[in-house]
Amino acid sequence: MIAKHLIISGQVQGIGYRDWLTETARKIGLAGWVRNRSDGTVEALIAGETDAVEEVVRACRRGPRMAIVSTIHETLAEPPASREFTKRPTV
């Protein structure tokens, strides 16, 4: 299992990015969370099998239909304690 911490920049708030990522991650069976940040970015922790995590990172570069992703800063992280994928409140 690997985990990645993502900071996604661009036009990623107010368009359903968190809902889209939650649905995408759950469909593939990933653990983690996603939330908006007050600076206009979306932050996520995704964890699971390497291929599945990389698949979701690639999908995050496109995002949902209305998204315009400019950059994704990704770092390796510790996997979450929970095996669920959740949507968190904005910080």
N, C-alpha and C positions, 0 to 999 in steps of 0.2 A: 504494500500500500504506500502511495505517495500522497503528499498534500502540497497544494500551492496556494499562496496568498496573492490575490490579484487586486490591483487598483486600475479601474477602467475609466478612461477619460474621453471626453467628446460630448456629443448630444446623447446622453444616456439616462437622463432623469426626465420624468413626466411622460414617458412613452411606453411604460410597462416592461422595462428591462429586468427589474427584479422578479416580476411574475414569470417572464419568459425564462430566465436563468433557473428559477426554482423548478419549473416544469421540466426543463431540459435535463437538469441534474438528477431529478427524481426518476425520470424515464430511464436514464442510464444506470441508476443505482449508486449515485455518489452521495457522500456525506458532506456536511459543511453548512454554510450560511451565506447570505447576501444581504447587503444593506446600502442605502444611500448615505452619502456623507455631505455635510453642510457646504463643502467646497465645490459641489456639483459633480463629483465623481461617484462611481459605484465601487464598493469594496466587497470582495468575496473570498471565502476559504472553501476550496474544493478538494475532496480527498476520495481516493479509491484506487482501483487498478491503474497502472501507468497509462495504458492505451486509452482508457475511458477518460482520465483526467486530461490527457493531451487532446482528445477529441472535443471536449467541452471548451478548452482554452482556444482551440481553433474556431469553434462556433462563436465564442465571445467576441472574436475579432469582427464578426459580421453583426451579431446581435439580432434583435427582433427587427421587423420591417422598417420602423421609423428611426432606428438608431443610426448614428454616424459615430463610429468608434475611431478616435484619433490615435490613442496609444493604450497599451496595456503594460503595466509594470508588474512583473511576476517574480516571486521569490519562493523558494522551498520553505515549507512550514511544518509544524507538528500537526498530525491529524487531530481532529476534534474528538472529544470524549463520546459524543453521540454518533450514531450511525444514520441519523436523519439529516435531511437538508431543509433548512428553515429560512424564512424571511425575517430579518431583524429590523427594528426601528432605526430611523435616521440618527446619525451621530454628528 
